[in-house]
Each structure stands twice: as structure tokens, then as C-alpha cells.
């Protein structure tokens, strides 16, 4: 029962993440709470995936040439991050750590433009709005491009949509625009075990939504309003980032589903379909094109070792 209560508390947090990925995290929490050890095969897969993530991060940790800083945004996004690093797959990311890396790139005179490399199913809503605002502000100082390589869902799409340009790989997906949370009623299960909790509280609504009793209509309406508020912030940010009406975000763009590259492009969710290397080449061309003619001549001479 303690395990069930832990999971219900976890899922009652508003999430901007694909439900199937949250189910994976929930299964890990179940294992933690039971004190069970993962199988050898699972641990070997986790170690392999972690090495792959680190190799990918290190490959792009500095720059991709011509002053392009590549910032990885991989895995489940949480405010302080690294809570699910023993989950096989893309791991986790911290909004605080990513924000710090973004500020460093903006302040670095050697960095001319920034590429956000996204591979994430989304995450908690906490910290997302603040980081989205940082990305939106950053693109007024330096070009900020994002790529779904190969998944930018929910909170990850929220962030990617704030970039100057957003691309998706040919086999990639974007979307899952929505927010959800869950309520669990364990009152009958606890009664079957002979457990009858008594809640002592102060404040009229202090124990609203607790898992020891059915959810009444007033509490349900409040939880719905809380979810609606986050959804309103989410869709407003997408509309602003993509330069479209809010109605277009709410009535199209998958309505909570992830969409493949072609469909996402048709619905103006991305600016193009391209591989990672294609985006890098475009950014390098754009960087050269933005250099004044005299500076380009000097650069060319330097490259020819004439100067």
C-alpha cells in the first residue's frame, strides 16, 4: 500500500509528458519502493544507454565549428533533474542545469549561435515556463535553433518551439501538446486491509485530492482548473513561439498526440525536416552570410594563410 500511495503522489503532479513514458518512470519508482533490484540484463542495458548518452553529449559539448554551441536536451525533463538516471533510454535533464548552460553560451564571445539538440518525451511542468522564457529571450541576443533529434514531445516541444527555428529529423516526432495528472482512490483497498485513515487538517481545502477517499466534484473541478491553467500557459507559449493563433495550437497540432515529420511540417509545428548535420551546415552558412563583406574577405585571406 505504501508503494501505491507513493506512486499516486508522484502522478498527481501535473505532467507535460507522453503518458507511455511516464508509465516507464512509474515502474522504476515501483521497483525502488519495493526495494527490488533490477535484473542483470536491465542494468546492462541501462549502462549501455548511459554510455551512449554521455558519448553524444561529449561529442557536441563544445562547438560544432564556426562558433556553434550545441546544447543537449535529452530525456525526462525535471526542474532539478537526474531523478531517473537509472531508466534505460535517454535518461533525464534538468531545467536548471540547461538554463545555466544556455546563459554560458550567450555570454561566451566565441559562440555565435546555439543549437538545442532535443531527444525528450517531455517531463514535469515545473521550471518549464521559466526556461521557455529564457530561450525566447536568448534568441534576441544570438540565433537559437532547435532540432527534434528524434523526439520533442510535450514539455520538450514547449521549449523547442521558443527557438528562432525548429527542425525535426526525417524519422522524428514532435507534439504531445497537453498536460495531465492522475488521482487514485485507495479507500476500498485500504478498507479491505482493515485500514481506516483519519485525516487531521487545517484549511478548508488542505486535503483535497487525497488518495484515502473518492474525489468529490469540487476537488475534481479544482484539479481540472489547475491542469487547464498549465495547458493555457503551454498553448500560449507555443502560439507565440511559432507565430500562430492560440486556436491553431488547440484545434490542430495533434491535440495532444505526437506527429511525424511530414504532418508536423504541414501544421507549421516545425520550420523544416532535416538531419542534424544538415542543420549544422545551414547554421554555418547563415553565420558566414551574416559576416560583413570586409570581414568575410579577411576571413578568407586568413584561411588561405595570406595574412
C-alpha positions, 0 to 999 in steps of 0.5 A, spaced: 500 500 500 505 504 501 508 503 494 501 505 491 500 511 495 507 513 493 506 512 486 499 516 486 503 522 489 508 522 484 502 522 478 498 527 481 503 532 479 501 535 473 505 532 467 507 535 460 509 528 458 507 522 453 503 518 458 507 511 455 513 514 458 511 516 464 508 509 465 516 507 464 518 512 470 512 509 474 515 502 474 522 504 476 519 508 482 515 501 483 521 497 483 525 502 488 519 502 493 519 495 493 526 495 494 527 490 488 533 490 484 533 490 477 535 484 473 542 483 470 540 484 463 536 491 465 542 494 468 546 492 462 542 495 458 541 501 462 549 502 462 549 501 455 544 507 454 548 511 459 554 510 455 551 512 449 548 518 452 554 521 455 558 519 448 553 524 444 553 529 449 561 529 449 561 529 442 557 536 441 559 539 448 563 544 445 562 547 438 560 544 432 565 549 428 564 556 426 562 558 433 556 553 434 554 551 441 550 545 441 546 544 447 543 537 449 536 536 451 535 529 452 530 525 456 525 526 462 525 533 463 525 535 471 526 542 474 532 539 478 533 533 474 537 526 474 531 523 478 531 517 473 538 516 471 537 509 472 531 508 466 534 505 460 533 510 454 535 517 454 535 518 461 533 525 464 535 533 464 534 538 468 531 545 467 536 548 471 542 545 469 540 547 461 538 554 463 545 555 466 548 552 460 544 556 455 546 563 459 554 560 458 553 560 451 550 567 450 555 570 454 561 566 451 564 571 445 566 565 441 559 562 440 555 565 435 549 561 435 546 555 439 543 549 437 538 545 442 539 538 440 532 535 443 531 527 444 525 528 450 518 525 451 517 531 455 517 531 463 514 535 469 511 542 468 515 545 473 521 550 471 518 549 464 515 556 463 521 559 466 526 556 461 521 557 455 522 564 457 529 564 457 530 561 450 525 566 447 529 571 450 536 568 448 534 568 441 534 576 441 541 576 443 544 570 438 540 565 433 537 559 437 535 553 433 532 547 435 532 540 432 527 534 434 533 529 434 528 524 434 523 526 439 520 533 442 514 531 445 510 535 450 514 539 455 520 538 450 516 541 444 514 547 449 521 549 449 523 547 442 518 551 439 521 558 443 527 557 438 528 562 432 527 555 428 525 548 429 527 542 425 525 535 426 529 529 423 526 525 417 524 519 422 522 524 428 516 526 432 514 532 435 507 534 439 504 531 445 501 538 446 497 537 453 498 536 460 495 531 465 495 528 472 492 522 475 488 521 482 487 514 485 482 512 490 485 507 495 479 507 500 476 500 498 483 497 498 485 500 504 478 498 507 479 491 505 486 491 509 482 493 515 485 500 514 481 506 516 485 513 515 483 519 519 485 525 516 487 531 521 487 538 517 487 545 517 484 549 511 478 548 508 481 545 502 488 542 505 486 535 503 483 535 497 485 530 492 487 525 497 488 518 495 484 515 502 477 517 499 473 518 492 474 525 489 468 529 490 466 534 484 469 540 487 476 537 488 475 534 481 473 541 478 479 544 482 484 539 479 481 540 472 482 548 473 489 547 475 491 542 469 487 547 464 491 553 467 498 549 465 495 547 458 493 555 457 500 557 459 503 551 454 498 553 448 500 560 449 507 559 449 507 555 443 502 560 439 507 565 440 513 561 439 511 559 432 507 565 430 500 562 430 493 563 433 492 560 440 486 556 436 491 553 431 495 550 437 488 547 440 484 545 434 490 542 430 497 540 432 495 533 434 491 535 440 495 532 444 498 526 440 505 526 437 506 527 429 511 525 424 515 529 420 511 530 414 504 532 418 508 536 423 511 540 417 504 541 414 501 544 421 507 549 421 509 545 428 516 545 425 520 550 420 523 544 416 525 536 416 532 535 416 538 531 419 542 534 424 548 535 420 544 538 415 542 543 420 549 544 422 551 546 415 545 551 414 547 554 421 554 555 418 552 558 412 547 563 415 553 565 420 558 566 414 552 570 410 551 574 416 559 576 416 560 583 413 563 583 406 570 586 409 570 581 414 568 575 410 574 577 405 579 577 411 576 571 413 578 568 407 585 571 406 586 568 413 584 561 411 588 561 405 594 563 410 595 570 406 595 574 412 
